Amino acid sequence: MFGKVKTWLGIEGVKVELVLPELVRETEGAIEGILRFQTMHTQTVTSVKVKLIERYSRGRGDSKLIDEYQLAEIDLVQDIEVPENEVVELDFSLPFQLVKSEVEAFGSKNFLFKGIAKAAQLSRNAKSIYRVEAEAKVRGMALSPFDKKEVVIK
């Protein structure tokens, strides 16, 4: 009885881990990564949702604004059997396209405008932080295991 409750809540259940490169080039257009699963009891992962999220902040102090944008998402729908005390890995590719702000678009026109755009971004304290999130659905579990990692996109 207690074992079923622990399994249903995800205690001793499947753990998911994202393995990502430290740096991704925007020109590549995709993040190549690995999903690593392990568990203490044999279980089946039915699907995994992987997302790329941009956290865009600007301003200082009380006038600081933070927005989050979902830039990409893939749904991997397949049954993945995860045997107990073994590591199962699944490769994935997450295609993305960054959204440029007006200042960034202005700066990309030529090399003279690039300096002006950088100065404008510094004065507004504008910056973007990117993270990848993975959430797995596991048969018989109420709570879904997840992981998130920051990635640098240049």
N, C-alpha and C positions, 0 to 999 in steps of 0.2 A: 504494500500500500504506500509506504513512505517513498519507496523507489519510484513509483509511478508519478507521484506528486513532484519529486525532484526532476524527473525527466520532462514532465509537462511544463515546469517553470524554467527549464533550461539549465538547472544546476547539474553539473557533470555531463552536460550536453555538448553539442557541436560548438567548437570555437572556430571563428573565421579570422584570418589574418591577411592583410594586403601586403604584397611585396612589390614595391614600385621603384623606378629609377629616381635618383636624387634630383636630376635635372632633365627636363623635357624641352626640346626645341619647338617653338610654335610652328615652324615650317614643316615639322614631321606630321602634324595634324592628327596625331593619335597618341594615346598613352598605352604602352605595352606593359602589362603587369601579370602577376600571378596571384590567384586566390589559394590560400593554404588552409585546409580543413583538418581538424583532429578532434577526437572525442574519446571518452572513457568507456562508452557503450556503443555498439554498432547502431548507426542511424542513417536516414536517407535525407539528403538535401534535395528539395524539389525545384527551387529556383533561387537565383541570386540577382539582385538589382545593384548595379554599379553606377554612381553618379559623379560628375565633376561639378564642383560648386566654387564660385568666385565670391570672396568677401571683399567688397569695395568700401574703403573708409576714406573720409576726407574731413578736413576741418580740425580744429583744436578745442580743447576744453569743453565748455557747455554747448558750443555750436557744432560739435563733432557728429557726423552722420555716418551710419553704417548700413549698407544694403547687401543682401546676398542674392546671387543669380545662379540658377542652374544652367550650366552651359552644355552639358551632355548627359545622356543616360542610356544604358543598355540593360536589357532584361535577358538573362541567361536561363532559359526554361529547359531543364533537363534533370533527370534523376541521377544523383551522384551518391553512390553507396560509400559511406565512410566507416571502415572497419575500426574496431576498438584498438586504441593505442597505436594507430598507424597514421601517417601523414598523407593526405591526398591533395595533389596540386592541380589546379585548372588554370591554363593560360587564357588571357583575355586581351582584347584590344578595344580601347574606348576612344572612338573618333570625336574630335572636338573642333570648334571654331571660336576663337576669342572675339568678344565684342569690344570694339574700340570706342572710347569716349570721344567727344568732339575735339578735345585738346590733343589726344593721341593721334587722331586722324589728321589734324592740322600739322602735327610734328612729323608725320610720315610722308608729307608732300615733298620735302627736300631737306638737305642737311642744315640749311640756315634756320628753317622753322623748327628743327628738332631741338636746338638749344633753347629757343623761346618756350617751346612746349614743356621741356624739362623744368625750366625756371617756374612756369605756371603751376606745374604739379607740386614742386617743392614748396611754393608759397601757400598752396592750399592743403599741404600735407596729404596728398592723394596717393593711395597705394592699394594694390590688390594682393590678396593672399588666396591661393588655390588649394583646395583639398579634394581628395577622392574618398567617397564613402561606399561601403559595401554592406548590404543587408541580405542575409540568407533566410529563406523559408525552409523549415525543417518539419517533416511529417511527425505529427504527434506532439509538437511543442507550441505553447501559447506565445512565448516571447521569442522574438527572432534575434539570433546572434548578429552582431555588426562590428565593423571596424572602420576607422577613418584615419587618413594620413595626409599630411601636407605635402605638396609637391611644388617645386619651383619651375615655372614656365617662362622661358626667355625667348 
